C-alpha cells in the first residue's frame, strides 16, 4: 500500500488555497461551480492531513501559508 505524507498534499493545497480559497469571492463571480469544486478538493485534502498526519499539521499549514508570501 502506498503511504502518502503531507509532502504530497502541500503543492495541491497551496495552489487551491492561493488561487481559490483566498480569492473565493472573485472565483465565485466568474464560475460558482469551479469555486465549489475547488473548496471541496481543499477540504478533502485538509481532512486527510488532519486525520492521518495530525503530528505534521502545523508544518503543513506553514508550508501552504508560504504560498501567499
PDB file of N, H, CA, C and O in Angstrom:
ATOM      1  N   UNK A   1       0.831  -1.180   0.000  1.00  0.00           N
ATOM      2  CA  UNK A   1       0.000   0.000   0.000  1.00  0.00           C
ATOM      3  C   UNK A   1       0.882   1.252   0.000  1.00  0.00           C
ATOM      4  O   UNK A   1       1.859   1.335   0.745  1.00  0.00           O
ATOM      5  N   UNK A   2       0.532   2.197  -0.823  1.00  0.00           N
ATOM      6  H   UNK A   2      -0.261   2.130  -1.428  1.00  0.00           H
ATOM      7  CA  UNK A   2       1.278   3.445  -0.927  1.00  0.00           C
ATOM      8  C   UNK A   2       0.894   4.361   0.229  1.00  0.00           C
ATOM      9  O   UNK A   2      -0.290   4.594   0.474  1.00  0.00           O
ATOM     10  N   UNK A   3       1.876   4.871   0.928  1.00  0.00           N
ATOM     11  H   UNK A   3       2.837   4.681   0.730  1.00  0.00           H
ATOM     12  CA  UNK A   3       1.626   5.763   2.054  1.00  0.00           C
ATOM     13  C   UNK A   3       2.021   7.179   1.648  1.00  0.00           C
ATOM     14  O   UNK A   3       3.159   7.432   1.254  1.00  0.00           O
ATOM     15  N   UNK A   4       1.073   8.087   1.749  1.00  0.00           N
ATOM     16  H   UNK A   4       0.148   7.882   2.069  1.00  0.00           H
ATOM     17  CA  UNK A   4       1.335   9.478   1.402  1.00  0.00           C
ATOM     18  C   UNK A   4       1.713  10.261   2.647  1.00  0.00           C
ATOM     19  O   UNK A   4       1.216   9.996   3.741  1.00  0.00           O
ATOM     20  N   UNK A   5       2.576  11.204   2.469  1.00  0.00           N
ATOM     21  H   UNK A   5       2.980  11.420   1.580  1.00  0.00           H
ATOM     22  CA  UNK A   5       2.893  12.119   3.560  1.00  0.00           C
ATOM     23  C   UNK A   5       2.356  13.489   3.168  1.00  0.00           C
ATOM     24  O   UNK A   5       1.842  13.671   2.064  1.00  0.00           O
ATOM     25  N   UNK A   6       2.476  14.433   4.063  1.00  0.00           N
ATOM     26  H   UNK A   6       2.893  14.285   4.959  1.00  0.00           H
ATOM     27  CA  UNK A   6       1.970  15.778   3.762  1.00  0.00           C
ATOM     28  C   UNK A   6       2.718  16.404   2.594  1.00  0.00           C
ATOM     29  O   UNK A   6       2.217  17.343   1.975  1.00  0.00           O
ATOM     30  N   UNK A   7       3.904  15.901   2.287  1.00  0.00           N
ATOM     31  H   UNK A   7       4.311  15.139   2.790  1.00  0.00           H
ATOM     32  CA  UNK A   7       4.689  16.436   1.168  1.00  0.00           C
ATOM     33  C   UNK A   7       3.901  16.332  -0.129  1.00  0.00           C
ATOM     34  O   UNK A   7       4.010  17.199  -0.997  1.00  0.00           O
ATOM     35  N   UNK A   8       3.115  15.285  -0.263  1.00  0.00           N
ATOM     36  H   UNK A   8       3.026  14.581   0.442  1.00  0.00           H
ATOM     37  CA  UNK A   8       2.335  15.086  -1.479  1.00  0.00           C
ATOM     38  C   UNK A   8       1.140  16.028  -1.559  1.00  0.00           C
ATOM     39  O   UNK A   8       0.666  16.336  -2.652  1.00  0.00           O
ATOM     40  N   UNK A   9       0.654  16.481  -0.419  1.00  0.00           N
ATOM     41  H   UNK A   9       1.039  16.231   0.469  1.00  0.00           H
ATOM     42  CA  UNK A   9      -0.536  17.327  -0.394  1.00  0.00           C
ATOM     43  C   UNK A   9      -0.226  18.816  -0.460  1.00  0.00           C
ATOM     44  O   UNK A   9      -1.071  19.598  -0.895  1.00  0.00           O
ATOM     45  N   UNK A  10       0.957  19.219  -0.042  1.00  0.00           N
ATOM     46  H   UNK A  10       1.644  18.583   0.311  1.00  0.00           H
ATOM     47  CA  UNK A  10       1.298  20.640   0.040  1.00  0.00           C
ATOM     48  C   UNK A  10       1.184  21.353  -1.307  1.00  0.00           C
ATOM     49  O   UNK A  10       0.554  22.408  -1.360  1.00  0.00           O
ATOM     50  N   UNK A  11       1.755  20.840  -2.395  1.00  0.00           N
ATOM     51  H   UNK A  11       2.267  19.983  -2.352  1.00  0.00           H
ATOM     52  CA  UNK A  11       1.644  21.571  -3.664  1.00  0.00           C
ATOM     53  C   UNK A  11       0.197  21.745  -4.127  1.00  0.00           C
ATOM     54  O   UNK A  11      -0.178  22.814  -4.608  1.00  0.00           O
ATOM     55  N   UNK A  12      -0.603  20.712  -3.985  1.00  0.00           N
ATOM     56  H   UNK A  12      -0.299  19.844  -3.595  1.00  0.00           H
ATOM     57  CA  UNK A  12      -2.007  20.809  -4.406  1.00  0.00           C
ATOM     58  C   UNK A  12      -2.766  21.798  -3.541  1.00  0.00           C
ATOM     59  O   UNK A  12      -3.508  22.634  -4.057  1.00  0.00           O
ATOM     60  N   UNK A  13      -2.589  21.711  -2.237  1.00  0.00           N
ATOM     61  H   UNK A  13      -1.986  21.032  -1.818  1.00  0.00           H
ATOM     62  CA  UNK A  13      -3.292  22.615  -1.326  1.00  0.00           C
ATOM     63  C   UNK A  13      -2.815  24.055  -1.486  1.00  0.00           C
ATOM     64  O   UNK A  13      -3.606  24.988  -1.347  1.00  0.00           O
ATOM     65  N   UNK A  14      -1.545  24.240  -1.774  1.00  0.00           N
ATOM     66  H   UNK A  14      -0.903  23.482  -1.886  1.00  0.00           H
ATOM     67  CA  UNK A  14      -1.023  25.595  -1.977  1.00  0.00           C
ATOM     68  C   UNK A  14      -1.683  26.259  -3.166  1.00  0.00           C
ATOM     69  O   UNK A  14      -2.070  27.425  -3.093  1.00  0.00           O
ATOM     70  N   UNK A  15      -1.815  25.533  -4.250  1.00  0.00           N
ATOM     71  H   UNK A  15      -1.500  24.586  -4.309  1.00  0.00           H
ATOM     72  CA  UNK A  15      -2.461  26.080  -5.450  1.00  0.00           C
ATOM     73  C   UNK A  15      -3.934  26.387  -5.169  1.00  0.00           C
ATOM     74  O   UNK A  15      -4.426  27.467  -5.496  1.00  0.00           O
ATOM     75  N   UNK A  16      -4.621  25.437  -4.566  1.00  0.00           N
ATOM     76  H   UNK A  16      -4.221  24.559  -4.300  1.00  0.00           H
ATOM     77  CA  UNK A  16      -6.040  25.643  -4.259  1.00  0.00           C
ATOM     78  C   UNK A  16      -6.233  26.810  -3.301  1.00  0.00           C
ATOM     79  O   UNK A  16      -7.136  27.627  -3.482  1.00  0.00           O
ATOM     80  N   UNK A  17      -5.382  26.887  -2.280  1.00  0.00           N
ATOM     81  H   UNK A  17      -4.648  26.223  -2.133  1.00  0.00           H
ATOM     82  CA  UNK A  17      -5.507  27.951  -1.291  1.00  0.00           C
ATOM     83  C   UNK A  17      -5.231  29.320  -1.914  1.00  0.00           C
ATOM     84  O   UNK A  17      -5.998  30.263  -1.717  1.00  0.00           O
ATOM     85  N   UNK A  18      -4.142  29.422  -2.658  1.00  0.00           N
ATOM     86  H   UNK A  18      -3.519  28.656  -2.817  1.00  0.00           H
ATOM     87  CA  UNK A  18      -3.734  30.706  -3.230  1.00  0.00           C
ATOM     88  C   UNK A  18      -4.698  31.216  -4.292  1.00  0.00           C
ATOM     89  O   UNK A  18      -5.021  32.403  -4.329  1.00  0.00           O
ATOM     90  N   UNK A  19      -5.152  30.319  -5.150  1.00  0.00           N
ATOM     91  H   UNK A  19      -4.889  29.354  -5.121  1.00  0.00           H
ATOM     92  CA  UNK A  19      -5.938  30.749  -6.308  1.00  0.00           C
ATOM     93  C   UNK A  19      -7.445  30.625  -6.125  1.00  0.00           C
ATOM     94  O   UNK A  19      -8.209  31.208  -6.896  1.00  0.00           O
ATOM     95  N   UNK A  20      -7.882  29.881  -5.125  1.00  0.00           N
ATOM     96  H   UNK A  20      -7.262  29.408  -4.499  1.00  0.00           H
ATOM     97  CA  UNK A  20      -9.327  29.671  -4.966  1.00  0.00           C
ATOM     98  C   UNK A  20      -9.857  30.090  -3.597  1.00  0.00           C
ATOM     99  O   UNK A  20     -10.834  30.835  -3.516  1.00  0.00           O
ATOM    100  N   UNK A  21      -9.234  29.626  -2.534  1.00  0.00           N
ATOM    101  H   UNK A  21      -8.440  29.020  -2.599  1.00  0.00           H
ATOM    102  CA  UNK A  21      -9.745  29.922  -1.192  1.00  0.00           C
ATOM    103  C   UNK A  21      -9.566  31.401  -0.875  1.00  0.00           C
ATOM    104  O   UNK A  21     -10.510  32.060  -0.438  1.00  0.00           O
ATOM    105  N   UNK A  22      -8.380  31.921  -1.088  1.00  0.00           N
ATOM    106  H   UNK A  22      -7.613  31.386  -1.442  1.00  0.00           H
ATOM    107  CA  UNK A  22      -8.102  33.330  -0.776  1.00  0.00           C
ATOM    108  C   UNK A  22      -8.924  34.259  -1.673  1.00  0.00           C
ATOM    109  O   UNK A  22      -9.376  35.317  -1.234  1.00  0.00           O
ATOM    110  N   UNK A  23      -9.111  33.862  -2.911  1.00  0.00           N
ATOM    111  H   UNK A  23      -8.745  33.003  -3.267  1.00  0.00           H
ATOM    112  CA  UNK A  23      -9.843  34.682  -3.883  1.00  0.00           C
ATOM    113  C   UNK A  23     -11.243  34.135  -4.128  1.00  0.00           C
ATOM    114  O   UNK A  23     -11.752  34.201  -5.247  1.00  0.00           O
ATOM    115  N   UNK A  24     -11.859  33.598  -3.092  1.00  0.00           N
ATOM    116  H   UNK A  24     -11.445  33.544  -2.183  1.00  0.00           H
ATOM    117  CA  UNK A  24     -13.137  32.909  -3.242  1.00  0.00           C
ATOM    118  C   UNK A  24     -14.210  33.786  -3.886  1.00  0.00           C
ATOM    119  O   UNK A  24     -14.894  33.344  -4.809  1.00  0.00           O
ATOM    120  N   UNK A  25     -14.361  34.999  -3.418  1.00  0.00           N
ATOM    121  H   UNK A  25     -13.806  35.357  -2.667  1.00  0.00           H
ATOM    122  CA  UNK A  25     -15.405  35.877  -3.971  1.00  0.00           C
ATOM    123  C   UNK A  25     -15.203  36.105  -5.466  1.00  0.00           C
ATOM    124  O   UNK A  25     -16.158  36.069  -6.242  1.00  0.00           O
ATOM    125  N   UNK A  26     -13.966  36.336  -5.859  1.00  0.00           N
ATOM    126  H   UNK A  26     -13.190  36.365  -5.228  1.00  0.00           H
ATOM    127  CA  UNK A  26     -13.634  36.559  -7.267  1.00  0.00           C
ATOM    128  C   UNK A  26     -13.939  35.310  -8.111  1.00  0.00           C
ATOM    129  O   UNK A  26     -14.497  35.411  -9.204  1.00  0.00           O
ATOM    130  N   UNK A  27     -13.567  34.143  -7.592  1.00  0.00           N
ATOM    131  H   UNK A  27     -13.114  34.061  -6.704  1.00  0.00           H
ATOM    132  CA  UNK A  27     -13.817  32.894  -8.310  1.00  0.00           C
ATOM    133  C   UNK A  27     -15.318  32.614  -8.387  1.00  0.00           C
ATOM    134  O   UNK A  27     -15.810  32.162  -9.420  1.00  0.00           O
ATOM    135  N   UNK A  28     -16.044  32.880  -7.305  1.00  0.00           N
ATOM    136  H   UNK A  28     -15.644  33.247  -6.465  1.00  0.00           H
ATOM    137  CA  UNK A  28     -17.499  32.688  -7.311  1.00  0.00           C
ATOM    138  C   UNK A  28     -18.174  33.541  -8.372  1.00  0.00           C
ATOM    139  O   UNK A  28     -19.098  33.088  -9.048  1.00  0.00           O
ATOM    140  N   UNK A  29     -17.711  34.771  -8.516  1.00  0.00           N
ATOM    141  H   UNK A  29     -16.960  35.139  -7.967  1.00  0.00           H
ATOM    142  CA  UNK A  29     -18.307  35.671  -9.507  1.00  0.00           C
ATOM    143  C   UNK A  29     -18.060  35.185 -10.931  1.00  0.00           C
ATOM    144  O   UNK A  29     -18.900  35.385 -11.809  1.00  0.00           O
ATOM    145  N   UNK A  30     -16.924  34.555 -11.162  1.00  0.00           N
ATOM    146  H   UNK A  30     -16.242  34.394 -10.448  1.00  0.00           H
ATOM    147  CA  UNK A  30     -16.595  34.059 -12.503  1.00  0.00           C
ATOM    148  C   UNK A  30     -17.252  32.716 -12.792  1.00  0.00           C
ATOM    149  O   UNK A  30     -17.833  32.517 -13.859  1.00  0.00           O
ATOM    150  N   UNK A  31     -17.158  31.795 -11.833  1.00  0.00           N
ATOM    151  H   UNK A  31     -16.687  31.956 -10.967  1.00  0.00           H
ATOM    152  CA  UNK A  31     -17.696  30.454 -12.055  1.00  0.00           C
ATOM    153  C   UNK A  31     -17.935  29.765 -10.725  1.00  0.00           C
ATOM    154  O   UNK A  31     -17.008  29.246 -10.104  1.00  0.00           O
ATOM    155  N   UNK A  32     -19.180  29.766 -10.297  1.00  0.00           N
ATOM    156  H   UNK A  32     -19.934  30.188 -10.802  1.00  0.00           H
ATOM    157  CA  UNK A  32     -19.536  29.218  -8.988  1.00  0.00           C
ATOM    158  C   UNK A  32     -19.224  27.729  -8.884  1.00  0.00           C
ATOM    159  O   UNK A  32     -18.784  27.264  -7.832  1.00  0.00           O
ATOM    160  N   UNK A  33     -19.443  26.982  -9.947  1.00  0.00           N
ATOM    161  H   UNK A  33     -19.800  27.359 -10.802  1.00  0.00           H
ATOM    162  CA  UNK A  33     -19.181  25.545  -9.931  1.00  0.00           C
ATOM    163  C   UNK A  33     -17.723  25.234  -9.673  1.00  0.00           C
ATOM    164  O   UNK A  33     -17.396  24.319  -8.917  1.00  0.00           O
ATOM    165  N   UNK A  34     -16.854  25.995 -10.302  1.00  0.00           N
ATOM    166  H   UNK A  34     -17.120  26.738 -10.916  1.00  0.00           H
ATOM    167  CA  UNK A  34     -15.420  25.811 -10.105  1.00  0.00           C
ATOM    168  C   UNK A  34     -15.033  26.133  -8.665  1.00  0.00           C
ATOM    169  O   UNK A  34     -14.217  25.433  -8.064  1.00  0.00           O
ATOM    170  N   UNK A  35     -15.614  27.180  -8.122  1.00  0.00           N
ATOM    171  H   UNK A  35     -16.276  27.749  -8.610  1.00  0.00           H
ATOM    172  CA  UNK A  35     -15.320  27.570  -6.743  1.00  0.00           C
ATOM    173  C   UNK A  35     -15.724  26.466  -5.766  1.00  0.00           C
ATOM    174  O   UNK A  35     -14.979  26.148  -4.838  1.00  0.00           O
ATOM    175  N   UNK A  36     -16.893  25.890  -5.977  1.00  0.00           N
ATOM    176  H   UNK A  36     -17.497  26.149  -6.730  1.00  0.00           H
ATOM    177  CA  UNK A  36     -17.379  24.830  -5.096  1.00  0.00           C
ATOM    178  C   UNK A  36     -16.470  23.612  -5.185  1.00  0.00           C
ATOM    179  O   UNK A  36     -16.099  23.043  -4.159  1.00  0.00           O
ATOM    180  N   UNK A  37     -16.112  23.209  -6.387  1.00  0.00           N
ATOM    181  H   UNK A  37     -16.414  23.671  -7.221  1.00  0.00           H
ATOM    182  CA  UNK A  37     -15.240  22.044  -6.555  1.00  0.00           C
ATOM    183  C   UNK A  37     -13.863  22.277  -5.949  1.00  0.00           C
ATOM    184  O   UNK A  37     -13.292  21.374  -5.337  1.00  0.00           O
ATOM    185  N   UNK A  38     -13.331  23.474  -6.113  1.00  0.00           N
ATOM    186  H   UNK A  38     -13.795  24.208  -6.609  1.00  0.00           H
ATOM    187  CA  UNK A  38     -12.019  23.793  -5.542  1.00  0.00           C
ATOM    188  C   UNK A  38     -12.067  23.721  -4.019  1.00  0.00           C
ATOM    189  O   UNK A  38     -11.155  23.178  -3.394  1.00  0.00           O
ATOM    190  N   UNK A  39     -13.123  24.265  -3.421  1.00  0.00           N
ATOM    191  H   UNK A  39     -13.863  24.706  -3.928  1.00  0.00           H
ATOM    192  CA  UNK A  39     -13.254  24.210  -1.967  1.00  0.00           C
ATOM    193  C   UNK A  39     -13.435  22.783  -1.478  1.00  0.00           C
ATOM    194  O   UNK A  39     -12.898  22.419  -0.432  1.00  0.00           O
ATOM    195  N   UNK A  40     -14.177  21.975  -2.210  1.00  0.00           N
ATOM    196  H   UNK A  40     -14.613  22.271  -3.059  1.00  0.00           H
ATOM    197  CA  UNK A  40     -14.346  20.575  -1.833  1.00  0.00           C
ATOM    198  C   UNK A  40     -13.012  19.834  -1.880  1.00  0.00           C
ATOM    199  O   UNK A  40     -12.705  19.049  -0.984  1.00  0.00           O
ATOM    200  N   UNK A  41     -12.230  20.079  -2.908  1.00  0.00           N
ATOM    201  H   UNK A  41     -12.480  20.717  -3.637  1.00  0.00           H
ATOM    202  CA  UNK A  41     -10.909  19.443  -3.013  1.00  0.00           C
ATOM    203  C   UNK A  41     -10.014  19.866  -1.856  1.00  0.00           C
ATOM    204  O   UNK A  41      -9.378  19.028  -1.218  1.00  0.00           O
ATOM    205  N   UNK A  42      -9.967  21.160  -1.590  1.00  0.00           N
ATOM    206  H   UNK A  42     -10.484  21.841  -2.109  1.00  0.00           H
ATOM    207  CA  UNK A  42      -9.146  21.658  -0.487  1.00  0.00           C
ATOM    208  C   UNK A  42      -9.601  21.041   0.833  1.00  0.00           C
ATOM    209  O   UNK A  42      -8.773  20.628   1.645  1.00  0.00           O
ATOM    210  N   UNK A  43     -10.903  20.980   1.046  1.00  0.00           N
ATOM    211  H   UNK A  43     -11.575  21.316   0.387  1.00  0.00           H
ATOM    212  CA  UNK A  43     -11.445  20.419   2.279  1.00  0.00           C
ATOM    213  C   UNK A  43     -11.083  18.940   2.430  1.00  0.00           C
ATOM    214  O   UNK A  43     -10.725  18.506   3.525  1.00  0.00           O
ATOM    215  N   UNK A  44     -11.168  18.175   1.367  1.00  0.00           N
ATOM    216  H   UNK A  44     -11.459  18.527   0.478  1.00  0.00           H
ATOM    217  CA  UNK A  44     -10.820  16.752   1.424  1.00  0.00           C
ATOM    218  C   UNK A  44      -9.338  16.555   1.751  1.00  0.00           C
ATOM    219  O   UNK A  44      -8.989  15.725   2.591  1.00  0.00           O
ATOM    220  N   UNK A  45      -8.477  17.314   1.091  1.00  0.00           N
ATOM    221  H   UNK A  45      -8.760  17.988   0.409  1.00  0.00           H
ATOM    222  CA  UNK A  45      -7.039  17.198   1.356  1.00  0.00           C
ATOM    223  C   UNK A  45      -6.711  17.624   2.788  1.00  0.00           C
ATOM    224  O   UNK A  45      -5.918  16.976   3.472  1.00  0.00           O
ATOM    225  N   UNK A  46      -7.324  18.711   3.227  1.00  0.00           N
ATOM    226  H   UNK A  46      -7.967  19.238   2.671  1.00  0.00           H
ATOM    227  CA  UNK A  46      -7.103  19.180   4.592  1.00  0.00           C
ATOM    228  C   UNK A  46      -7.599  18.137   5.590  1.00  0.00           C
ATOM    229  O   UNK A  46      -6.949  17.882   6.604  1.00  0.00           O
ATOM    230  N   UNK A  47      -8.744  17.539   5.301  1.00  0.00           N
ATOM    231  H   UNK A  47      -9.272  17.745   4.477  1.00  0.00           H
ATOM    232  CA  UNK A  47      -9.277  16.493   6.164  1.00  0.00           C
ATOM    233  C   UNK A  47      -8.357  15.287   6.258  1.00  0.00           C
ATOM    234  O   UNK A  47      -8.198  14.710   7.334  1.00  0.00           O
ATOM    235  N   UNK A  48      -7.751  14.903   5.143  1.00  0.00           N
ATOM    236  H   UNK A  48      -7.880  15.372   4.269  1.00  0.00           H
ATOM    237  CA  UNK A  48      -6.801  13.788   5.149  1.00  0.00           C
ATOM    238  C   UNK A  48      -5.597  14.093   6.033  1.00  0.00           C
ATOM    239  O   UNK A  48      -5.143  13.245   6.801  1.00  0.00           O
ATOM    240  N   UNK A  49      -5.094  15.299   5.915  1.00  0.00           N
ATOM    241  H   UNK A  49      -5.462  15.988   5.291  1.00  0.00           H
ATOM    242  CA  UNK A  49      -3.945  15.685   6.739  1.00  0.00           C
ATOM    243  C   UNK A  49      -4.344  15.694   8.213  1.00  0.00           C
ATOM    244  O   UNK A  49      -3.594  15.206   9.058  1.00  0.00           O
ATOM    245  N   UNK A  50      -5.506  16.238   8.524  1.00  0.00           N
ATOM    246  H   UNK A  50      -6.115  16.634   7.837  1.00  0.00           H
ATOM    247  CA  UNK A  50      -5.966  16.277   9.920  1.00  0.00           C
ATOM    248  C   UNK A  50      -6.189  14.879  10.483  1.00  0.00           C
ATOM    249  O   UNK A  50      -5.923  14.632  11.659  1.00  0.00           O
ATOM    250  N   UNK A  51      -6.670  13.975   9.659  1.00  0.00           N
ATOM    251  H   UNK A  51      -6.887  14.176   8.703  1.00  0.00           H
ATOM    252  CA  UNK A  51      -6.989  12.623  10.120  1.00  0.00           C
ATOM    253  C   UNK A  51      -5.763  11.724  10.254  1.00  0.00           C
ATOM    254  O   UNK A  51      -5.618  10.984  11.227  1.00  0.00           O
ATOM    255  N   UNK A  52      -4.893  11.804   9.265  1.00  0.00           N
ATOM    256  H   UNK A  52      -5.011  12.405   8.474  1.00  0.00           H
ATOM    257  CA  UNK A  52      -3.805  10.831   9.181  1.00  0.00           C
ATOM    258  C   UNK A  52      -2.423  11.379   9.522  1.00  0.00           C
ATOM    259  O   UNK A  52      -1.486  10.607   9.725  1.00  0.00           O
ATOM    260  N   UNK A  53      -2.290  12.680   9.587  1.00  0.00           N
ATOM    261  H   UNK A  53      -3.051  13.308   9.422  1.00  0.00           H
ATOM    262  CA  UNK A  53      -0.977  13.284   9.846  1.00  0.00           C
ATOM    263  C   UNK A  53      -1.090  14.414  10.866  1.00  0.00           C
ATOM    264  O   UNK A  53      -0.515  15.484  10.672  1.00  0.00           O
ATOM    265  N   UNK A  54      -1.816  14.186  11.934  1.00  0.00           N
ATOM    266  H   UNK A  54      -2.284  13.316  12.092  1.00  0.00           H
ATOM    267  CA  UNK A  54      -2.030  15.224  12.952  1.00  0.00           C
ATOM    268  C   UNK A  54      -0.719  15.799  13.463  1.00  0.00           C
ATOM    269  O   UNK A  54      -0.626  16.992  13.752  1.00  0.00           O
ATOM    270  N   UNK A  55       0.286  14.952  13.572  1.00  0.00           N
ATOM    271  H   UNK A  55       0.210  13.983  13.338  1.00  0.00           H
ATOM    272  CA  UNK A  55       1.581  15.398  14.094  1.00  0.00           C
ATOM    273  C   UNK A  55       2.290  16.369  13.157  1.00  0.00           C
ATOM    274  O   UNK A  55       3.211  17.069  13.578  1.00  0.00           O
ATOM    275  N   UNK A  56       1.878  16.421  11.898  1.00  0.00           N
ATOM    276  H   UNK A  56       1.130  15.852  11.556  1.00  0.00           H
ATOM    277  CA  UNK A  56       2.518  17.315  10.930  1.00  0.00           C
ATOM    278  C   UNK A  56       1.601  18.457  10.495  1.00  0.00           C
ATOM    279  O   UNK A  56       1.898  19.155   9.525  1.00  0.00           O
ATOM    280  N   UNK A  57       0.497  18.650  11.202  1.00  0.00           N
ATOM    281  H   UNK A  57       0.256  18.083  11.990  1.00  0.00           H
ATOM    282  CA  UNK A  57      -0.473  19.665  10.804  1.00  0.00           C
ATOM    283  C   UNK A  57       0.134  21.071  10.802  1.00  0.00           C
ATOM    284  O   UNK A  57      -0.077  21.829   9.855  1.00  0.00           O
ATOM    285  N   UNK A  58       0.871  21.420  11.830  1.00  0.00           N
ATOM    286  H   UNK A  58       1.042  20.805  12.599  1.00  0.00           H
ATOM    287  CA  UNK A  58       1.494  22.744  11.894  1.00  0.00           C
ATOM    288  C   UNK A  58       2.453  22.985  10.747  1.00  0.00           C
ATOM    289  O   UNK A  58       2.462  24.061  10.148  1.00  0.00           O
ATOM    290  N   UNK A  59       3.255  21.989  10.444  1.00  0.00           N
ATOM    291  H   UNK A  59       3.248  21.116  10.930  1.00  0.00           H
ATOM    292  CA  UNK A  59       4.205  22.080   9.334  1.00  0.00           C
ATOM    293  C   UNK A  59       3.445  22.234   8.012  1.00  0.00           C
ATOM    294  O   UNK A  59       3.809  23.050   7.166  1.00  0.00           O
ATOM    295  N   UNK A  60       2.401  21.450   7.854  1.00  0.00           N
ATOM    296  H   UNK A  60       2.105  20.787   8.541  1.00  0.00           H
ATOM    297  CA  UNK A  60       1.582  21.511   6.642  1.00  0.00           C
ATOM    298  C   UNK A  60       0.985  22.905   6.456  1.00  0.00           C
ATOM    299  O   UNK A  60       1.074  23.481   5.371  1.00  0.00           O
ATOM    300  N   UNK A  61       0.379  23.446   7.510  1.00  0.00           N
ATOM    301  H   UNK A  61       0.307  22.979   8.391  1.00  0.00           H
ATOM    302  CA  UNK A  61      -0.233  24.778   7.409  1.00  0.00           C
ATOM    303  C   UNK A  61       0.804  25.853   7.108  1.00  0.00           C
ATOM    304  O   UNK A  61       0.544  26.783   6.346  1.00  0.00           O
ATOM    305  N   UNK A  62       1.984  25.716   7.714  1.00  0.00           N
ATOM    306  H   UNK A  62       2.195  24.960   8.334  1.00  0.00           H
ATOM    307  CA  UNK A  62       3.059  26.667   7.433  1.00  0.00           C
ATOM    308  C   UNK A  62       3.488  26.636   5.986  1.00  0.00           C
ATOM    309  O   UNK A  62       3.722  27.680   5.377  1.00  0.00           O
ATOM    310  N   UNK A  63       3.594  25.433   5.428  1.00  0.00           N
ATOM    311  H   UNK A  63       3.404  24.585   5.922  1.00  0.00           H
ATOM    312  CA  UNK A  63       4.002  25.293   4.022  1.00  0.00           C
ATOM    313  C   UNK A  63       2.935  25.845   3.073  1.00  0.00           C
ATOM    314  O   UNK A  63       3.256  26.535   2.106  1.00  0.00           O
ATOM    315  N   UNK A  64       1.682  25.541   3.351  1.00  0.00           N
ATOM    316  H   UNK A  64       1.421  24.980   4.137  1.00  0.00           H
ATOM    317  CA  UNK A  64       0.600  26.040   2.499  1.00  0.00           C
ATOM    318  C   UNK A  64       0.517  27.558   2.601  1.00  0.00           C
ATOM    319  O   UNK A  64       0.306  28.238   1.597  1.00  0.00           O
ATOM    320  N   UNK A  65       0.682  28.093   3.812  1.00  0.00           N
ATOM    321  H   UNK A  65       0.853  27.540   4.627  1.00  0.00           H
ATOM    322  CA  UNK A  65       0.641  29.528   4.014  1.00  0.00           C
ATOM    323  C   UNK A  65       1.771  30.284   3.342  1.00  0.00           C
ATOM    324  O   UNK A  65       1.623  31.459   3.006  1.00  0.00           O
ATOM    325  N   UNK A  66       2.901  29.617   3.145  1.00  0.00           N
ATOM    326  H   UNK A  66       3.022  28.662   3.418  1.00  0.00           H
ATOM    327  CA  UNK A  66       4.045  30.250   2.468  1.00  0.00           C
ATOM    328  C   UNK A  66       3.704  30.647   1.040  1.00  0.00           C
ATOM    329  O   UNK A  66       4.325  31.546   0.472  1.00  0.00           O
ATOM    330  N   UNK A  67       2.716  29.974   0.462  1.00  0.00           N
ATOM    331  H   UNK A  67       2.212  29.244   0.923  1.00  0.00           H
ATOM    332  CA  UNK A  67       2.365  30.248  -0.922  1.00  0.00           C
ATOM    333  C   UNK A  67       1.818  31.663  -1.090  1.00  0.00           C
ATOM    334  O   UNK A  67       1.748  32.163  -2.213  1.00  0.00           O
ATOM    335  N   UNK A  68       1.431  32.312  -0.001  1.00  0.00           N
ATOM    336  H   UNK A  68       1.488  31.906   0.910  1.00  0.00           H
ATOM    337  CA  UNK A  68       0.927  33.686  -0.079  1.00  0.00           C
ATOM    338  C   UNK A  68       2.035  34.721  -0.025  1.00  0.00           C
ATOM    339  O   UNK A  68       1.816  35.886  -0.355  1.00  0.00           O
ATOM    340  N   UNK A  69       3.211  34.306   0.384  1.00  0.00           N
ATOM    341  H   UNK A  69       3.388  33.359   0.653  1.00  0.00           H
ATOM    342  CA  UNK A  69       4.308  35.276   0.532  1.00  0.00           C
ATOM    343  C   UNK A  69       4.992  35.586  -0.775  1.00  0.00           C
ATOM    344  O   UNK A  69       5.930  36.382  -0.807  1.00  0.00           O
TER     345      UNK A  69
END
